[in-house]
Amino acid sequence: MRIEETKPVAEFENILPLVNIVFLLLIFFMLAGAFSSPDLFKVEPPTATHADREKRRDLILLLDRRGRLALDGKVVTDETLRVEIARHRAVRGGELTLKLKADSEVDSRRLIELMEILQQSGLEKIRLLTQPLRTDAVMQE
């Protein structure tokens, strides 16, 4: 009489494909997920020696090197900027803080002109965003 040998069945054999799928999903979501929304324009802020680390939900105004403006992800002109700021002030009420992220190559006259527009729009607090100064850049100077 011939007896067939049976192979031993591993206890975790059925779980292995599930673990593989879970790790593949984890890797997919890590790669596909966005940690922050991208800026509308490519803007490189100037560097600063002091970094302000406050985290508040303020308006963010982008100014690229060609002078284009974007307020909270929406392209605006100088004229529509005043209207949008007035709308945000009405919605949020009270004091409104704007963070200005200007390219380091932008003309200073354009920056001053923009800050005057913001002041005329009734903004009291404007924060100019900068990058922290790299220590290796200071050593070379």
C-alpha positions, 0 to 999 in steps of 0.5 A: 500500500502506498501512502502519500506524504502530505506537506505541512501547512504553515499557520500564517500562509493565508495572511502573507498576501494580505500583509503584502497588500497592506504594505503596498497600499501604505507605500502608495498613499505615502507617495501619492499624498500631498503634505502641503498645497503647492504654490501657484507660482515658483517663488524663492523668498529671501533669507533671514537670520531670525525665523518666525515659527508661528502657525496661524491661518492667515492670508498668503499673498504670493508675488513672483519675480515678474510681479504677478500676484496670487492670494490664497491660491487665486490669481489677482491683480492690484485692483482685485486684490483690494476687493478680495482683502475687503471680502476676507475682512468682512468674512473673518471680521476683526484683525486680519494678518497677511503673509507676503511671500515675495520672490527674492528677485522682485523689484523693490519698487514693486514690493513697496507699491504692493505694501502701500496697496495693502495698507490702503486696503486696511491691513494692519499686519503684514508679515514678509516671509523669508527663508532661514539663513544657511550658516555655510553661506555666511561662512563663505562671505 
